[in-house]
Amino acid sequence: MLIIEKFDKEIALHLFSNYKEKEKLVASMSTLSHIRIPAFLATSRIAEDSAIQKEFRGAGSVLRRETSWGFIEIRDTLLGQDDALIFLALMATKKNVNIGKYPSHPDHISIDISLNKIARILNIGVDGRSLKRILNSIKKIKNMTIIREKVNSGKTYKIIERVLEHTSTNNKNSYTIVLGAGFYEELKNTLTINFEARLKEINDIKGSGRGYIQSIIIHFLSHEASIDNQQNISLPVLFLALGINKEDKGKAILAINRNIDQLQKFGIYFIDKGLEKRTLVYTGTHEVFFIPVPKSKIKT
């Protein structure tokens, strides 16, 4: 059996269809459901006085939305695209994937991460301030709880269950992350994705409204598309999926108009046919890989 401890696109092109469970976990950055119905909102950060934060607190720290791709409920804390990109970088640079290593968490997987590697892949520097921001983001993700079913049937889970610091001086800024059991089940049993090669490019998008653009790009990357098989999504449908509320729709449309060139780098084109007919068209892009469920896991 081929054991892979780092994602390799050349191996992936030929062997994804024959991956076993651990190989799939190593290669995966996220599940499609986490991309299409994200737990991370479409702004860079969530301001304490924002309308969405007030709505969240007013509902007892719960935010629900139903989209064309499914249902999600977010509890305890709201996070934005800065946190989403750190989590994607964490998953892209992980190593030492272990299944059931911790007796207290037999249905979980643990991974080793380096704050320095996360900073480098995002091109944000490895100074103390940047590394502290990365660690704080990881801890905030640990505090978030999500549900992906309308009726609570055991689907409540955390993406990150535990954050354990390595005490050895040789492993400075290194941690073991225990991923939540529900997230592990999705990684193992559903279609997953890797776009590590495009991550820095997405994180490098700057300016006002960058969170909207980053979330839109990441959402479209989860769809297979080409010039002959284009994916068209209207803005109302897309905004609902990304959690962009009515107060922020104007800002999101303004960000799209300001970043047409950034979207086009990823094969995304804006078609404006009037207020309710505004559409984004995705024609596909390069270095995005989908990892199927191992054949041994498929029920017949």
Beta strands, then each sheet from edge to edge (+ up, - down):
strand 1: 30-31
strand 2: 62-67
strand 3: 70-75
strand 4: 95-99
strand 5: 109-114
strand 6: 145-147
strand 7: 157-158
strand 8: 160-165
strand 9: 174-179
strand 10: 192-194
strand 11: 231-234
strand 12: 268-271
strand 13: 279-282
strand 14: 289-291
sheet 1: 1+ 10- 14+
sheet 2: 2+ 3- 6+ 7-
sheet 3: 4+ 5- 9+ 8-
sheet 4: 11+ 13- 12+
end
